[in-house]
Amino acid sequence: MGKGVYPIGVVAELLDVHPRTLRIYEQENLVKPERKNGRRYYSEEDVALIRCIRELIHEDGISLMGVKRLMDLAPCWKVRNCRKKQCGRYHGKGRNGRIKQGEEKWLK
């Protein structure tokens, strides 16, 4: 799993989103950035996962609640053809930072 190196402002600019959007994704347990001294730091895998989430919402027209539900059922590379090897869930980091029981099957 990659180390969190990008602060929230950099990720927001990189993905062309408001920092509040990234906080909402964290609040909804879709992504879990590393915390250092009370600040959020995102890894490459986090950025790839956020890109996938954004594509599901903006290109596929799925609501945030729909994305949460889909992520509970299957990892993003099974829902949408995103980059499996860069995904945080592929590297064992589920929505809440842990592999859920039964989710191991998706890692094969």
C-alpha positions as CSV (number, residue, x, y, z in Angstrom):
1,M,0.0,0.0,0.0
2,G,1.3,3.4,-0.9
3,K,2.3,6.0,1.6
4,G,0.2,9.2,1.8
5,V,2.2,11.9,0.2
6,Y,-0.3,14.3,-1.4
7,P,-2.1,16.9,0.8
8,I,-5.7,17.5,0.2
9,G,-5.2,20.8,-1.7
10,V,-2.8,19.1,-4.2
11,V,-5.2,16.2,-4.7
12,A,-8.2,18.6,-5.2
13,E,-6.2,20.5,-7.8
14,L,-5.0,17.4,-9.5
15,L,-8.5,15.9,-9.8
16,D,-10.2,19.3,-10.4
17,V,-12.5,18.9,-7.3
18,H,-13.2,21.1,-4.3
19,P,-11.4,19.9,-1.1
20,R,-14.9,19.6,0.5
21,T,-15.7,16.9,-2.0
22,L,-12.7,14.8,-0.8
23,R,-13.8,15.3,2.8
24,I,-17.3,14.1,1.8
25,Y,-15.8,10.9,0.3
26,E,-13.8,10.3,3.5
27,Q,-16.9,11.0,5.6
28,E,-18.8,8.5,3.5
29,N,-16.0,5.9,4.0
30,L,-15.2,5.7,0.3
31,V,-11.6,6.7,0.8
32,K,-9.4,6.8,3.9
33,P,-6.4,9.1,3.6
34,E,-3.5,8.8,5.9
35,R,-3.5,11.3,8.8
36,K,-0.4,13.1,10.0
37,N,-0.7,15.9,12.6
38,G,-4.4,16.3,11.8
39,R,-3.8,16.7,8.1
40,R,-4.9,14.4,5.3
41,Y,-2.4,12.8,3.0
42,Y,-3.4,10.8,0.0
43,S,-1.5,8.0,-1.7
44,E,-1.3,7.2,-5.4
45,E,-3.8,4.4,-4.7
46,D,-6.2,6.8,-3.0
47,V,-6.0,9.2,-6.0
48,A,-6.7,6.3,-8.4
49,L,-9.7,5.2,-6.3
50,I,-11.1,8.8,-6.2
51,R,-10.7,9.0,-10.0
52,C,-12.7,5.8,-10.3
53,I,-15.4,7.2,-7.9
54,R,-15.6,10.4,-9.9
55,E,-16.0,8.4,-13.1
56,L,-18.8,6.3,-11.6
57,I,-20.6,9.5,-10.6
58,H,-19.9,11.8,-13.6
59,E,-19.6,9.4,-16.5
60,D,-21.9,6.6,-15.4
61,G,-24.4,8.8,-13.6
62,I,-24.4,6.8,-10.4
63,S,-25.3,8.7,-7.2
64,L,-22.9,8.9,-4.2
65,M,-25.1,6.5,-2.3
66,G,-25.1,4.2,-5.3
67,V,-21.4,4.2,-5.5
68,K,-21.2,3.3,-1.8
69,R,-23.5,0.4,-2.3
70,L,-21.6,-0.8,-5.4
71,M,-18.3,-0.6,-3.4
72,D,-19.9,-2.7,-0.7
73,L,-20.8,-5.4,-3.3
74,A,-17.7,-5.4,-5.4
75,P,-14.4,-3.5,-5.9
76,C,-14.3,-0.7,-8.4
77,W,-12.4,-2.7,-11.0
78,K,-15.3,-5.2,-11.1
79,V,-17.9,-2.4,-11.4
80,R,-16.0,-0.2,-13.8
81,N,-12.8,-1.0,-15.7
82,C,-10.5,1.1,-13.7
83,R,-6.9,0.3,-12.9
84,K,-7.0,-2.7,-10.6
85,K,-3.3,-2.6,-9.8
86,Q,-3.4,1.0,-8.6
87,C,-6.6,0.6,-6.6
88,G,-6.5,0.8,-2.8
89,R,-9.0,-2.0,-2.5
90,Y,-6.8,-4.3,-4.7
91,H,-3.9,-3.7,-2.2
92,G,-6.1,-4.7,0.7
93,K,-7.4,-1.3,1.7
94,G,-11.2,-1.5,1.7
95,R,-13.6,1.4,2.1
96,N,-12.7,1.6,5.8
97,G,-9.1,0.8,5.4
98,R,-9.5,-3.0,6.0
99,I,-10.5,-6.0,4.0
100,K,-14.0,-7.0,4.9
101,Q,-14.9,-10.6,5.5
102,G,-15.6,-12.2,2.2
103,E,-13.9,-9.5,0.2
104,E,-10.7,-11.6,-0.1
105,K,-12.3,-13.3,-3.2
106,W,-12.0,-10.0,-5.1
107,L,-8.2,-9.9,-4.6
108,K,-7.7,-13.0,-6.8
